[in-house]
Amino acid sequence: MLRRNNALTRGPRRGIDGGLVDLVTDWLRRRAAYHPERPALRFRDATWSFGELDGATDRVAAALRAEGLGPGDRVAVLAENHPAFVTLLAATARTGVVLAPLNTRLAAAELAELLVHTAPRLLLHGPRFEERARAAAGAIPVRALEGFDAAADGAASYEAAPDDVATLCFTGGTTGLPKGAMLAHRQLVMNAVNTAFGWGLGERDAVVVATPMFHAAFHALAWPLLQLGGFVVVQERFDPEKHLALSAEHATLLFMVPTMFRLLADAPGFASADLGRVRWAISGGAPCPAPIREAFAARGIRFKQGYGLTECGVNCFALGLDEAAAHPESVGRPMPHLHARLVNDAGDEADEGELQLSGPVTMRGYFGRDAATAEAFVEAGGRRWLRTGDIARRDAAGRYFIVGRKKEMFISGGENVYPAEVERALGTHPAVHECAVVGVPDPRWGEVGLAAVALHPGATADEATLKAHVTERLAKYKVPKRWRFLDALPKSGAGKILKRELID
């Protein structure tokens, strides 16, 4: 008898706004019926067809049931990229179990705190993480990820409702315990629909997954492509030279964060790799500096700037390639099934302000965080709007531009300064490999910018040179007054720069 945990399920097919939603959540079963022999996924030297992936998902679902897990129960995973992330997430539609992937960069004490908060009934680990998993698990049963489904058998008759939670996707946790965004099945399906329509994906497209699959970036291209019938290559961990080889063989699209694109462009084989099948590249996680875009343009690869967040989608905007080339700083216009608005400090809609989003791709809320959920949403005009915390502007043609994070903004001498704007200007200097700007206290100005900079190997540039470079491009009050030169900037497991550590 399957149990239901009402905190994570809602019974019959009712949408977030109370309207009837009748989406098929077990899309893999349908895809396998359409073309069971078509290649779906490659890992190491093995390739799975959609039929084989469907069968593997049945075995995973049976293994979860054998462990006593039912609807609403959580299964946590601590592992590097692996096909099990696909079969476990697909199995949530057949069991009602909720997948909770964990950041592999977290220490055992941090993981233990997160496990206490989310209370999974099972913890699966990759081969490199058994010791840490057992140290963090407490009384939670621990199993090896590989071979978990080996002895399981039996197809599932259960199908999750569209608004049931499929996965807890954790925010970065750079300022405390990560929050688990509850992503429902309808969110994952509608994100795939939006991505396919908005970005023009086709069943012949393929991508190499190098971003961590425990992260929301997994839902940017890999998950939508599988739903569409495309091909996904899983790279266990990012290696620029191996990624180039895999992309030359398979990829029609590239998706990474700016740090990874930079490492790819710096790889010895980048200039000679056969990337002729790549249609375009898209950057997520942070604005991509102009020198990186130019390095790929020199290889004939056109670039788009993506925008998304764990709590919504994850893909929120779309822009055509020609328009992206003409407006490289723009993230585009809202996806087909997503509403966007900008709200100023007075609470009025404006052409610049906090970006708020509404539609079927917004999260249910944060697991066990009612106050944070209430703070994240606002009701207006008959819609439930997600407050992104990002400041954006909209031009006369309806294109959106991300100005910066509302929480990262600092006030220097009475003027608002958005670090993202300063970072874009600083990042155009040819000696700068990576940079970040944060606001720090100052007795005269209240706050001033501190720029942390890592230079390219062998490059030289001092504070005066970089100050002059930024001053040519921005108002004087935006130019950082404090500078730190580092070998490398601290980053999260998803490749984002940890600004909190820079401030500390």
C-alpha positions in Angstrom: 0.0 0.0 0.0 1.6 3.3 -1.1 1.5 6.0 1.5 1.1 9.7 0.8 3.0 12.5 2.5 0.7 15.4 2.2 3.5 18.0 2.7 4.8 17.0 -0.7 1.8 15.7 -2.6 -1.6 17.2 -3.3 -3.8 14.3 -4.5 -5.7 14.6 -7.7 -4.5 16.6 -10.6 -4.9 20.1 -9.3 -2.5 22.9 -10.3 -0.9 25.5 -8.1 -3.7 28.0 -8.9 -6.4 25.4 -8.2 -7.2 24.9 -11.9 -7.3 21.5 -13.5 -3.9 20.3 -14.9 -3.7 17.0 -16.6 -0.1 16.7 -17.7 1.6 13.3 -18.1 4.3 13.1 -15.5 5.8 9.8 -16.7 7.0 11.2 -20.0 9.8 8.6 -20.2 7.3 5.8 -20.6 5.7 7.6 -23.6 9.1 8.5 -25.1 10.2 4.9 -24.9 7.0 3.8 -26.6 7.6 6.2 -29.5 11.1 5.0 -30.3 12.6 2.4 -27.9 15.8 1.9 -29.9 16.8 5.5 -30.2 20.0 6.4 -28.2 19.1 8.5 -25.2 22.1 8.7 -22.9 25.8 7.9 -22.9 28.1 7.5 -19.8 31.7 6.4 -20.0 31.7 3.8 -22.8 28.1 2.7 -22.5 25.0 4.0 -24.3 21.4 3.5 -23.3 18.4 3.7 -25.6 15.1 5.2 -24.5 13.8 1.6 -24.0 16.7 0.6 -21.9 16.4 3.9 -19.9 12.8 3.1 -19.3 13.6 -0.4 -18.1 16.3 0.9 -15.8 13.8 3.4 -14.3 11.4 0.6 -13.6 14.2 -1.2 -11.7 15.1 1.9 -9.7 11.4 2.4 -8.9 11.1 -1.2 -7.7 14.3 -0.8 -5.6 12.9 2.3 -3.9 9.6 0.4 -3.1 11.7 -2.5 -1.8 13.4 0.0 0.6 9.9 0.9 1.9 9.7 4.3 0.2 6.4 5.7 -1.0 4.8 9.0 -2.1 6.3 12.0 -0.4 9.3 10.1 1.1 12.7 11.6 0.3 15.8 9.8 -1.1 19.0 11.8 -0.9 21.9 11.3 -3.3 25.6 12.2 -2.8 27.5 11.5 -6.0 29.2 12.9 -9.0 27.4 12.9 -12.3 25.9 9.5 -13.1 23.0 8.1 -15.2 21.3 7.3 -11.8 20.4 11.0 -11.5 18.2 10.5 -14.6 16.6 7.2 -13.6 16.0 8.3 -10.0 14.3 11.5 -11.2 12.3 9.6 -13.8 11.3 7.1 -11.1 9.7 9.8 -8.9 6.8 9.9 -11.4 6.3 6.1 -10.9 6.7 6.0 -7.1 5.8 9.5 -5.7 9.2 9.5 -4.0 11.0 12.9 -3.9 14.6 13.1 -5.1 17.0 15.2 -2.9 20.4 15.5 -4.6 23.2 16.8 -2.3 26.1 19.2 -3.1 29.2 17.1 -3.1 31.3 20.1 -2.0 29.6 20.2 1.4 31.5 18.9 4.5 30.0 16.0 6.5 28.8 18.4 9.3 27.0 20.6 6.7 25.4 17.5 5.1 24.3 16.2 8.5 22.5 19.5 9.2 20.8 19.3 5.8 19.8 15.7 6.3 18.2 16.5 9.6 16.2 19.2 8.0 15.0 17.2 5.0 14.7 13.8 6.8 15.3 11.4 3.9 14.5 7.8 4.4 17.5 6.6 2.3 20.9 8.1 1.3 22.6 6.8 -1.8 26.3 7.6 -2.4 28.8 7.5 -5.2 32.1 5.5 -4.9 34.1 8.6 -3.7 31.6 9.6 -1.0 30.8 6.6 1.2 32.9 7.8 4.1 31.3 11.3 4.1 27.8 9.9 3.6 28.1 7.5 6.5 29.5 10.3 8.7 26.6 12.5 7.9 23.7 10.0 7.8 23.1 9.3 11.5 20.3 6.8 11.6 19.4 7.1 7.9 20.1 3.9 5.9 23.0 4.3 3.5 23.4 2.4 0.2 25.8 2.5 -2.7 24.4 4.2 -5.8 25.9 1.8 -8.3 24.1 -1.5 -8.3 21.3 -0.2 -6.1 18.7 -1.5 -8.5 20.5 -4.7 -9.5 18.1 -7.1 -7.9 14.9 -5.1 -8.3 12.2 -6.0 -10.7 8.6 -5.1 -11.4 6.8 -2.3 -13.3 5.0 0.5 -11.4 1.4 1.2 -11.7 1.6 4.5 -9.8 1.8 7.9 -11.6 2.5 11.1 -9.7 0.1 14.0 -10.0 1.4 17.1 -11.9 1.6 19.2 -8.7 3.3 16.5 -6.6 6.9 17.4 -5.8 9.5 15.6 -7.9 12.7 16.9 -6.4 14.2 19.2 -3.8 16.7 21.3 -5.6 18.9 23.2 -3.1 19.9 26.8 -3.5 23.6 27.5 -3.3 23.7 27.9 0.5 26.5 30.6 0.3 24.9 32.5 3.2 23.7 29.6 5.4 21.9 26.3 5.2 20.7 25.7 1.6 17.0 26.0 1.1 15.3 23.1 -0.7 13.1 24.4 -3.5 10.2 22.0 -4.1 10.0 21.5 -7.8 6.8 19.8 -8.9 6.4 17.5 -11.9 4.4 20.1 -13.8 7.4 22.5 -13.4 9.8 20.0 -14.9 7.5 19.3 -17.8 6.6 22.9 -18.6 10.2 23.9 -18.3 10.9 21.4 -21.1 8.1 22.8 -23.2 9.3 26.4 -22.7 12.9 25.4 -23.5 12.0 23.5 -26.6 9.8 26.3 -28.0 11.8 29.2 -26.7 15.2 28.0 -27.7 14.2 26.0 -30.8 15.4 22.6 -29.6 14.9 19.5 -31.8 15.1 15.7 -31.3 18.4 15.7 -33.2 20.1 18.0 -30.6 22.6 16.7 -28.1 24.5 18.1 -25.1 27.4 17.1 -22.9 26.4 17.4 -19.2 29.4 18.7 -17.3 27.7 20.9 -14.7 26.9 19.1 -11.5 23.7 17.1 -11.8 22.8 17.8 -8.2 22.4 21.4 -9.4 19.4 23.1 -11.1 21.6 23.4 -14.2 20.7 19.8 -14.9 17.3 21.1 -15.9 18.6 23.7 -18.3 19.2 21.4 -21.3 19.7 17.8 -20.3 16.3 17.1 -18.8 14.4 19.0 -21.6 16.4 17.2 -24.3 15.6 13.8 -22.9 11.9 14.7 -22.8 12.1 15.9 -26.4 13.9 12.7 -27.6 17.4 14.2 -27.9 20.7 12.8 -26.7 22.6 13.5 -23.5 26.2 12.6 -22.7 27.0 12.5 -19.0 30.5 13.6 -18.0 31.3 12.4 -14.5 33.2 15.5 -13.6 34.2 18.5 -15.8 37.5 17.9 -17.7 38.0 20.5 -20.4 40.0 18.3 -22.8 37.6 15.4 -22.5 34.7 17.7 -22.8 36.1 19.0 -26.1 36.5 15.5 -27.4 32.9 14.5 -26.4 31.5 17.8 -27.8 33.3 17.3 -31.1 31.7 13.8 -31.3 28.2 14.5 -30.1 27.2 18.1 -29.1 25.0 20.4 -31.1 24.5 22.7 -28.1 26.9 23.8 -25.3 25.7 24.8 -21.8 28.0 25.7 -18.9 28.7 28.4 -16.4 31.2 31.1 -17.4 34.1 29.6 -15.4 33.7 26.3 -17.3 33.5 28.1 -20.7 36.7 29.9 -19.8 38.5 26.7 -19.0 37.3 25.2 -22.2 38.5 28.1 -24.2 41.9 27.9 -22.5 42.3 24.1 -23.1 45.1 23.2 -25.5 42.9 21.6 -28.1 40.2 24.3 -28.3 41.6 26.0 -31.4 41.7 22.7 -33.4 38.7 20.8 -32.0 36.0 20.0 -34.6 33.0 21.9 -33.2 31.2 22.3 -36.5 28.0 20.5 -35.4 27.5 23.0 -32.4 24.6 25.3 -33.2 25.1 27.7 -30.3 26.3 28.0 -26.8 24.4 29.4 -23.8 25.9 30.5 -20.5 24.1 30.3 -17.2 24.7 31.0 -13.5 26.3 34.5 -14.1 26.9 37.0 -16.9 29.5 35.7 -19.3 32.4 38.1 -19.9 32.9 39.5 -23.4 36.4 37.9 -23.9 34.9 34.4 -23.4 32.1 35.1 -25.9 34.7 36.4 -28.4 36.8 33.3 -28.0 33.9 31.1 -29.1 32.9 33.5 -31.8 36.4 33.1 -33.3 35.5 29.4 -33.6 32.3 30.2 -35.3 30.1 29.4 -32.3 27.4 32.0 -31.5 26.6 32.8 -27.9 23.5 33.5 -25.9 23.2 34.8 -22.3 20.9 32.7 -20.3 19.0 33.5 -17.2 17.2 31.2 -14.7 17.0 30.4 -11.1 16.4 27.2 -9.1 13.0 28.4 -8.0 11.6 29.1 -11.5 12.1 26.9 -14.5 15.1 26.9 -14.7 15.0 28.6 -18.1 13.2 32.0 -18.0 14.1 33.9 -21.1 14.8 33.4 -24.8 16.5 35.4 -27.5 17.3 34.6 -31.2 20.9 34.3 -32.3 21.0 37.4 -34.4 19.4 39.5 -31.7 21.7 38.0 -29.1 24.7 39.0 -31.2 23.4 42.5 -31.5 22.5 42.7 -27.8 24.9 40.4 -26.0 24.1 41.7 -22.5 20.4 40.9 -22.9 18.8 37.7 -21.6 15.9 38.2 -24.0 12.2 38.0 -23.5 10.1 35.8 -21.2 9.6 32.2 -22.2 6.3 31.3 -23.9 4.5 30.1 -20.8 6.0 32.6 -18.3 4.9 36.1 -17.2 7.5 38.7 -16.1 7.2 42.1 -14.6 9.5 44.7 -13.0 8.6 46.4 -9.7 10.3 49.4 -8.2 10.8 50.2 -4.5 7.4 51.9 -4.3 5.8 48.6 -5.4 4.8 49.9 -8.8 5.5 48.3 -12.2 8.3 50.1 -14.0 10.9 49.6 -16.7 13.5 48.9 -14.1 13.1 47.2 -10.7 13.0 43.8 -9.1 12.2 41.0 -11.6 9.2 39.0 -10.6 8.0 35.9 -12.5 4.7 34.0 -12.6 3.6 30.8 -14.3 3.6 27.0 -14.2 7.4 26.8 -13.9 7.6 28.4 -10.4 8.4 26.2 -7.4 5.8 25.0 -4.8 7.9 26.7 -2.1 10.8 25.9 0.2 10.7 22.6 2.0 10.1 23.2 5.7 10.5 26.9 5.3 7.1 28.5 5.5 8.4 32.0 6.3 10.9 31.9 3.5 8.2 30.7 1.1 5.9 33.5 2.1 8.7 36.0 1.6 9.5 34.6 -1.8 6.0 35.2 -3.3 3.6 38.1 -3.7 0.0 38.1 -4.9 -0.9 40.8 -7.4 -3.3 41.1 -10.4 -4.7 37.6 -9.8 -1.2 36.0 -10.1 1.3 34.5 -7.7 4.6 36.3 -8.4 8.0 34.9 -7.5 10.3 37.6 -6.2 13.7 36.8 -7.8 15.8 39.3 -5.9 17.4 40.4 -9.2 17.2 43.9 -10.5 16.5 44.1 -14.2 15.6 46.7 -16.8 13.5 46.4 -20.0 14.1 48.3 -23.2 11.6 49.6 -25.7 11.7 46.4 -27.7 10.8 44.3 -24.6 14.3 42.9 -24.1 15.3 42.3 -20.5 18.8 43.1 -19.0 19.9 41.9 -15.6 21.4 44.8 -13.7 22.4 42.9 -10.5 21.3 41.2 -7.3 19.1 43.3 -5.1 20.8 41.9 -2.0 24.3 42.5 -3.5 23.6 46.1 -4.3 25.5 48.5 -2.0 25.1 52.3 -1.5 28.3 54.3 -1.8 28.0 58.0 -1.0 24.2 57.8 -1.5 24.5 56.2 -4.9 23.3 52.6 -5.7 26.1 50.4 -7.1 25.3 47.0 -8.7 28.4 44.7 -8.6 27.4 42.8 -11.7 27.7 46.0 -13.8 31.2 46.7 -12.4 32.2 43.1 -13.0 31.2 43.3 -16.6 33.4 46.4 -17.1 36.3 44.9 -15.2 36.0 41.6 -17.0 36.7 43.2 -20.4 40.4 43.9 -19.5 42.5 41.3 -21.3 44.6 40.5 -18.2 41.6 39.6 -16.1 40.8 35.9 -15.8 38.0 36.2 -13.3 36.7 38.9 -10.9 34.1 39.7 -8.4 33.0 42.9 -6.7 31.4 43.2 -3.2 30.4 46.1 -1.0 32.4 46.5 2.2 32.0 49.1 5.0 33.8 52.4 4.7 33.9 55.3 7.3 33.7 58.0 4.6 31.3 56.6 2.0 29.3 54.2 4.0 30.2 51.4 1.7 32.7 51.0 -1.2 33.4 48.4 -3.7 36.1 45.7 -3.1 37.3 44.1 -6.3 38.8 40.6 -6.1 40.7 39.7 -9.2 42.5 36.7 -10.6 44.7 37.4 -13.7 45.4 35.1 -16.6 48.6 33.0 -16.1 51.6 35.2 -17.2 49.5 38.4 -17.4 50.3 41.6 -15.5 48.0 44.4 -14.3 48.1 46.4 -11.2 45.4 48.3 -9.3 46.0 51.6 -11.0 45.7 50.0 -14.5 42.4 48.2 -13.7 41.0 51.3 -12.0 41.7 53.4 -15.1 40.1 50.7 -17.2 36.9 50.7 -15.2 36.9 54.5 -14.9 36.7 54.8 -18.7 33.5 52.7 -18.7 31.6 53.6 -15.6 30.8 56.6 -13.3 33.6 57.3 -10.7 31.4 56.3 -7.7 31.1 52.8 -9.2 34.9 52.2 -9.4 36.1 49.9 -6.6 38.2 51.6 -4.0 39.7 48.4 -2.6 41.4 45.7 -4.5 42.6 42.1 -3.8 44.6 40.1 -6.3 44.2 36.3 -5.8 45.4 33.2 -7.6 41.8 32.0 -7.9 38.4 33.1 -6.6 36.5 30.7 -4.2 33.7 28.8 -5.9 30.7 26.6 -5.1 30.3 23.1 -6.5 28.2 24.6 -9.3 31.0 27.0 -10.3 29.6 30.2 -8.8 31.9 32.6 -7.1 31.4 32.6 -3.3 31.1 36.3 -2.5 30.4 35.7 1.1 33.9 34.2 1.5 35.4 37.2 -0.2 33.7 39.5 2.3 34.8 37.4 5.2 
